[in-house]
């Protein structure tokens, strides 16, 4: 998961929305839009790097037993 260097919170969020579900114009609204734009930008920047970004050592590492079995099969 990408973490962006921006964040937002809306205190008493239930008071910040119109009856139609849209957020009322306010500094909170502007901040949420800023955060979403930044998230979109980071998503676009990293989209083609997904394979690299989700590759983890702990998931690639073989157990000792699996390694021994693989090596022993090659020597037969």
C-alpha positions as CSV (number, residue, x, y, z in Angstrom):
1,X,0.0,0.0,0.0
2,X,1.3,3.4,-0.9
3,X,1.3,5.9,1.9
4,X,1.0,9.5,0.8
5,X,2.5,12.3,2.9
6,X,-0.8,14.0,3.2
7,X,-3.8,13.2,5.5
8,X,-7.1,14.6,6.4
9,X,-9.7,14.1,9.0
10,X,-13.2,15.7,9.3
11,X,-14.4,16.2,12.9
12,X,-18.1,15.6,13.2
13,X,-18.2,14.4,9.6
14,X,-21.9,13.8,9.8
15,X,-22.4,17.6,9.9
16,X,-20.3,18.2,6.8
17,X,-22.6,16.6,4.3
18,X,-25.7,17.8,2.4
19,X,-28.9,15.8,2.3
20,X,-27.9,14.5,-1.2
21,X,-24.7,13.0,0.2
22,X,-22.3,15.6,-1.2
23,X,-19.8,17.2,1.1
24,X,-20.5,20.9,1.9
25,X,-18.1,23.5,0.5
26,X,-15.6,24.1,3.4
27,X,-11.9,23.9,4.2
28,X,-12.5,20.3,5.2
29,X,-13.8,19.6,1.7
30,X,-10.8,21.3,0.1
31,X,-8.5,19.2,2.3
32,X,-10.1,16.0,1.4
33,X,-9.9,16.9,-2.3
34,X,-6.2,17.7,-1.9
35,X,-5.6,14.3,-0.3
36,X,-7.5,12.5,-3.1
37,X,-5.6,14.3,-5.8
38,X,-2.3,13.4,-4.1
39,X,-3.4,9.8,-3.9
40,X,-4.3,9.8,-7.6
41,X,-0.9,11.2,-8.5
42,X,1.0,8.6,-6.4
43,X,-1.2,5.9,-8.0
44,X,-0.3,7.1,-11.5
45,X,3.4,7.3,-10.6
46,X,3.5,3.8,-9.2
47,X,1.0,2.0,-11.4
48,X,3.6,0.3,-13.7
49,X,5.8,-0.6,-10.7
50,X,3.3,-2.9,-8.9
51,X,5.3,-6.1,-9.4
52,X,8.4,-4.5,-7.9
53,X,6.5,-2.7,-5.1
54,X,4.7,-5.8,-3.8
55,X,7.7,-8.2,-4.0
56,X,8.7,-9.1,-0.5
57,X,11.8,-10.9,0.7
58,X,9.7,-12.9,3.3
59,X,7.5,-14.3,0.6
60,X,10.4,-15.2,-1.8
61,X,12.5,-16.9,0.9
62,X,12.4,-20.6,0.8
63,X,12.2,-22.7,3.9
64,X,15.3,-24.7,4.7
65,X,13.3,-27.9,4.0
66,X,12.2,-26.7,0.6
67,X,15.7,-25.5,-0.3
68,X,17.2,-28.9,0.7
69,X,14.6,-30.8,-1.3
70,X,15.2,-28.6,-4.4
71,X,19.0,-28.9,-4.2
72,X,18.8,-32.7,-3.7
73,X,16.5,-33.1,-6.7
74,X,19.1,-31.4,-8.9
75,X,21.9,-33.7,-7.8
76,X,20.0,-36.9,-8.7
